[in-house]
């Protein structure tokens, strides 16, 4: 008799949910980076002084629509069920619960394999190990050139970038095939988005 091979789903490292409970998710990966974004868009959309994201591989996140009983392995490519997208540029998109509008995630279209989990949606009750709790501590501040005047980023003792970190900006440029001038100021985000919009819009299905 042939032996059947069974594949078990990786154990969740952390879980999260929206305010109304329609959307829940679990992630099987420890984040590879955690940053606080101080750009104007993140501040206004989150209603806070910054929005924090934990970056993971898209394939490590499973989303559950508890109203329509749907499951998504990674974010879907467009609005469906309990997930809706906000696209304020042609290279980036933000996922929200379609009902209560809780921010769930962020991703760049040229980097579909990576997802930034909106950290306000993480359920702290799912963090069972010190390793996981430590992994979710902020590692850097980005777009500090646009930060709110009442926020002090110096006291954290972690790297501060006026725009993207140079490493990530290089990765985004390489993925999109566009080379931009790094201004070293917050405006480099706007320059990058404008430049990338022309190339990504032609090739992306979104």
matplotlib code that plots the C-alpha trace (Angstrom):
import matplotlib.pyplot as plt

x = [0.0, 1.3, 2.0, 0.3, 2.2, 0.3, 1.3, 0.6, 0.0, 2.9, 2.0, 0.9, 3.5, 0.9, -2.7, -4.7, -8.2, -10.2, -12.4, -15.7, -14.3, -15.2, -11.6, -9.0, -5.6, -2.7, 1.0, 3.4, 6.5, 8.5, 8.7, 11.9, 11.6, 9.4, 9.2, 7.1, 6.2, 5.7, 4.7, 1.7, -0.5, 0.1, -0.5, -3.8, -5.1, -4.2, -5.3, -2.1, 1.4, 2.7, 1.6, 3.7, 4.2, 5.7, 7.1, 6.6, 6.4, 2.9, 2.7, 3.0, -0.3, -3.7, -6.8, -10.2, -13.5, -15.7, -18.9, -18.7, -16.6, -13.8, -10.0, -7.2, -3.6, -2.0, -3.9, -6.2, -5.4, -8.5, -11.5, -13.3, -15.5, -14.4, -11.2, -11.2, -8.2, -7.3, -4.9, -3.6, -0.7, 0.0, 2.6, 1.2, -2.1, -3.6, -6.0, -8.8, -11.8, -14.7, -17.1, -15.3, -12.3, -9.6, -6.2, -5.0, -1.9, 0.1, 2.0, 4.0, 2.9, 6.5, 7.1, 4.0, 5.9, 6.1, 3.3, 3.4, 1.1, -0.6, 0.6, -2.4, -4.4, -2.2, -3.9, -1.5, -3.2, -1.7, 1.9, 3.0, 6.8, 9.3, 11.0, 7.8, 7.2, 10.8, 10.5, 7.6, 9.5, 10.2, 13.5, 13.4, 11.6, 11.0, 9.9, 10.8, 11.2, 7.4, 6.8, 4.4, 6.2, 5.0, 6.7, 10.2, 11.8, 15.3, 14.4, 13.9, 17.5, 16.7, 17.7, 15.9, 15.5, 14.2, 12.5, 12.9, 16.0, 18.6, 18.4, 14.7, 14.7, 17.2, 15.2, 12.0, 13.9, 15.4, 12.0, 10.4, 13.3, 13.3, 16.3, 15.5, 17.5, 17.8, 17.2, 18.0, 14.8, 11.1, 10.4, 12.2, 9.0, 7.1, 9.8, 9.9, 6.1, 5.8, 8.6, 7.3, 3.8, 4.5, 6.2, 4.0, 0.7, 1.4, 2.3, 0.3, -3.2, -4.2]
y = [0.0, 3.4, 5.7, 9.1, 12.2, 14.8, 18.4, 20.3, 24.0, 25.9, 27.0, 30.6, 33.0, 35.7, 36.5, 39.6, 40.9, 43.9, 45.8, 44.3, 40.7, 40.1, 39.8, 37.7, 36.5, 34.4, 34.6, 31.7, 33.9, 36.1, 39.6, 40.4, 44.1, 46.4, 50.1, 53.2, 55.2, 58.9, 59.9, 62.2, 59.5, 57.0, 59.6, 60.7, 57.3, 55.8, 58.8, 58.6, 60.1, 57.2, 53.8, 50.8, 47.8, 44.4, 43.0, 39.4, 37.2, 37.3, 33.5, 33.3, 35.2, 33.6, 35.8, 34.7, 36.4, 35.2, 36.6, 34.9, 32.0, 32.7, 32.1, 33.9, 32.7, 36.1, 39.2, 38.9, 41.0, 43.1, 43.9, 40.7, 39.7, 41.5, 43.0, 46.3, 48.2, 51.9, 52.9, 56.5, 55.8, 53.4, 51.4, 50.9, 49.7, 49.4, 46.7, 47.4, 45.5, 46.3, 46.7, 48.5, 49.9, 48.7, 48.9, 45.4, 45.5, 47.5, 46.3, 47.6, 46.3, 45.6, 43.6, 41.4, 38.7, 41.0, 42.3, 44.9, 43.9, 46.9, 46.3, 47.9, 44.9, 42.3, 40.5, 40.7, 37.7, 35.6, 36.4, 33.5, 33.8, 36.4, 35.9, 36.9, 39.9, 41.1, 40.6, 43.1, 45.9, 48.9, 48.7, 52.0, 55.2, 56.0, 59.2, 61.1, 64.1, 64.3, 63.4, 65.3, 68.2, 66.8, 63.4, 62.7, 59.9, 60.4, 58.8, 55.3, 54.9, 53.1, 54.1, 57.2, 57.8, 61.0, 58.9, 55.2, 53.4, 53.4, 49.6, 49.4, 52.2, 50.3, 47.1, 48.9, 50.6, 47.3, 45.5, 48.2, 48.8, 52.5, 54.5, 57.7, 60.4, 60.1, 63.5, 62.4, 64.2, 63.2, 64.2, 61.1, 59.2, 61.5, 61.4, 57.6, 57.2, 59.5, 57.8, 54.3, 55.1, 55.3, 51.9, 49.9, 51.2, 49.6, 46.2, 45.7, 44.1, 46.3]
z = [0.0, -0.9, 1.9, 1.7, 2.5, 4.6, 4.8, 8.0, 8.0, 9.7, 13.2, 13.6, 15.1, 15.7, 14.8, 14.2, 13.6, 12.6, 15.1, 14.0, 13.8, 10.2, 9.2, 11.1, 10.0, 11.2, 10.2, 10.3, 10.0, 12.4, 10.8, 9.0, 9.8, 11.8, 11.1, 12.0, 9.0, 9.6, 6.1, 5.9, 4.3, 7.1, 9.7, 8.3, 7.4, 10.8, 12.8, 14.8, 14.9, 12.7, 11.4, 12.2, 9.9, 10.4, 7.1, 6.3, 3.2, 1.7, 1.6, 5.3, 6.0, 5.8, 6.0, 7.0, 6.1, 9.0, 7.4, 4.0, 5.3, 2.9, 3.3, 1.4, 1.3, 1.2, 0.2, -2.8, -5.8, -5.6, -3.5, -2.5, 0.4, 3.6, 2.1, 0.3, -1.0, -1.1, -3.8, -3.5, -6.0, -8.8, -6.9, -3.5, -1.9, 1.6, 2.6, 5.1, 6.5, 4.1, 7.1, 9.9, 7.8, 10.2, 8.4, 7.8, 5.5, 3.0, 0.0, -3.0, -6.4, -7.6, -4.4, -4.3, -2.3, 0.7, 2.9, 5.6, 8.4, 10.0, 13.6, 15.2, 14.0, 15.8, 18.7, 21.6, 23.2, 20.3, 21.3, 23.4, 23.3, 24.3, 20.9, 19.1, 21.4, 20.9, 17.1, 17.0, 18.6, 16.4, 14.5, 12.6, 11.9, 8.2, 6.6, 9.7, 7.5, 7.5, 11.2, 13.4, 15.2, 18.6, 18.1, 19.4, 17.5, 18.9, 22.3, 20.9, 20.0, 16.7, 13.2, 11.8, 8.1, 6.5, 3.8, 2.9, 4.2, 1.4, 1.4, 0.9, -1.7, -3.7, -3.5, -4.7, -7.5, -8.6, -8.5, -10.7, -13.1, -12.3, -11.0, -9.1, -7.5, -3.7, -2.3, 1.3, 2.3, 2.7, -0.9, -2.2, -1.6, -3.9, -6.5, -6.4, -6.5, -9.5, -11.4, -10.7, -11.6, -15.3, -15.5, -13.1, -14.5, -17.8, -16.5, -13.3, -13.4, -10.5]

ax = plt.figure().add_subplot(projection="3d")
ax.plot(x, y, z, "-o")
ax.set_aspect("equal")
plt.show()
